[in-house]
Amino acid sequence: MTLVLHWSPRSPFVRKVMVAAHERGIADAFTCRRSVAVTTAPDAVLMAANPLNKIPVMERDDGPPLLDSRTICEFLDGIGDAPPLHPQGPARWLALRRQALADGLCDLAILWRGECRRDAPSAPHVVAYAVKTRATLDRFDAEASDPAVGALDIGDIALGCALSYLDFRFADLAWREGRERLARWQAAIESRTSMQATAIVDDEANPMAPV
């Protein structure tokens, strides 16, 4: 099977896919294609795979491209024999709930940053993004368990990537202050090989990339 992932070193959603691939031991199956997804500058090559001009998108030789990190990560569970990222039974709904909340946190951060980069940012929007981000972090802190060990599920991966994206783009937010349980949890996640192998980096060769 040939898998081509449209990739950016700054996207938390692309990183989520790559962490999932590492956790399942299939990262070597991917060919990563650098793609710049800019809202105001649609890219013809990327749009051929995803007309929404968004990443991640994964092309494969046995079917149409797969869009969105959630779809791609679920597809990865069907490759190899590593522990599944999407558990069965009641644990599945807990993992999917955490994934949805963590993905929403990433969406908030990207919108917040985009608003702040405008020539005339909307103060109500900036305040609302900040309020919702703090509330989401507080919820995760209240629900944080002991630092993760063993196999991760998709909720763990999504949250780990979301928190590290806040470190990357919102260092001044200091989200760990007053959230010691969540900070300990994230420290354990960041120590994993899958996270260290996929660290977000700034790519100055593509300064237009907004993510």
TASUL-V973447 format. One record per residue. RES is the residue in one letter. D_LAST is the distance of its C-alpha to the last C-alpha in Angstrom with 2 decimals. Layout:
BEGIN
{{RES	D_LAST} {RES	D_LAST}}
END
This chain:
BEGIN
{{M	29.38} {T	26.69} {L	23.06} {V	20.27} {L	16.71} {H	13.97} {W	11.66} {S	8.67} {P	9.26} {R	5.95} {S	5.68} {P	8.24} {F	9.88} {V	10.63} {R	11.87} {K	13.95} {V	15.65} {M	16.40} {V	17.79} {A	19.87} {A	21.14} {H	22.17} {E	23.86} {R	25.80} {G	26.69} {I	25.44} {A	22.45} {D	24.72} {A	24.98} {F	21.54} {T	20.92} {C	17.26} {R	16.31} {R	13.42} {S	11.69} {V	9.28} {A	8.25} {V	8.39} {T	10.09} {T	12.83} {A	13.51} {P	14.56} {D	15.21} {A	18.72} {V	18.46} {L	15.60} {M	17.41} {A	20.57} {A	19.25} {N	17.25} {P	18.29} {L	15.49} {N	13.14} {K	10.79} {I	10.22} {P	11.94} {V	15.27} {M	18.32} {E	21.27} {R	24.68} {D	28.17} {D	29.93} {G	28.16} {P	25.49} {P	21.75} {L	20.34} {L	17.30} {D	15.11} {S	14.90} {R	18.01} {T	20.11} {I	19.28} {C	20.02} {E	23.22} {F	24.20} {L	23.92} {D	26.51} {G	28.99} {I	28.83} {G	30.94} {D	32.89} {A	30.69} {P	30.62} {P	28.64} {L	25.32} {H	26.59} {P	29.96} {Q	32.80} {G	34.77} {P	33.78} {A	31.25} {R	29.20} {W	28.67} {L	27.74} {A	25.09} {L	23.69} {R	23.83} {R	21.83} {Q	19.24} {A	18.99} {L	18.78} {A	16.16} {D	13.92} {G	14.64} {L	13.69} {C	10.12} {D	10.21} {L	11.83} {A	9.48} {I	6.53} {L	9.55} {W	11.06} {R	8.60} {G	8.61} {E	12.33} {C	12.89} {R	11.66} {R	14.27} {D	17.63} {A	19.37} {P	17.39} {S	19.33} {A	20.97} {P	21.82} {H	18.30} {V	17.07} {V	20.13} {A	19.72} {Y	16.19} {A	17.69} {V	20.79} {K	19.26} {T	17.03} {R	20.23} {A	22.29} {T	20.18} {L	20.25} {D	23.98} {R	24.56} {F	23.04} {D	25.13} {A	28.22} {E	27.85} {A	26.90} {S	29.37} {D	30.58} {P	28.14} {A	27.36} {V	29.71} {G	30.45} {A	28.43} {L	25.25} {D	24.62} {I	21.51} {G	21.27} {D	21.36} {I	18.60} {A	16.25} {L	17.14} {G	16.94} {C	13.34} {A	12.49} {L	14.56} {S	13.28} {Y	9.67} {L	11.60} {D	13.40} {F	10.50} {R	8.98} {F	12.26} {A	15.06} {D	17.40} {L	17.31} {A	19.65} {W	19.35} {R	22.11} {E	24.74} {G	27.20} {R	25.56} {E	27.48} {R	27.71} {L	24.00} {A	23.54} {R	26.23} {W	24.76} {Q	21.36} {A	23.25} {A	25.07} {I	22.04} {E	20.38} {S	23.68} {R	23.62} {T	23.54} {S	20.89} {M	18.39} {Q	19.52} {A	19.27} {T	15.58} {A	14.28} {I	10.66} {V	11.06} {D	9.78} {D	10.60} {E	12.35} {A	13.86} {N	10.93} {P	10.13} {M	9.11} {A	5.82} {P	3.78} {V	0.00}}
END
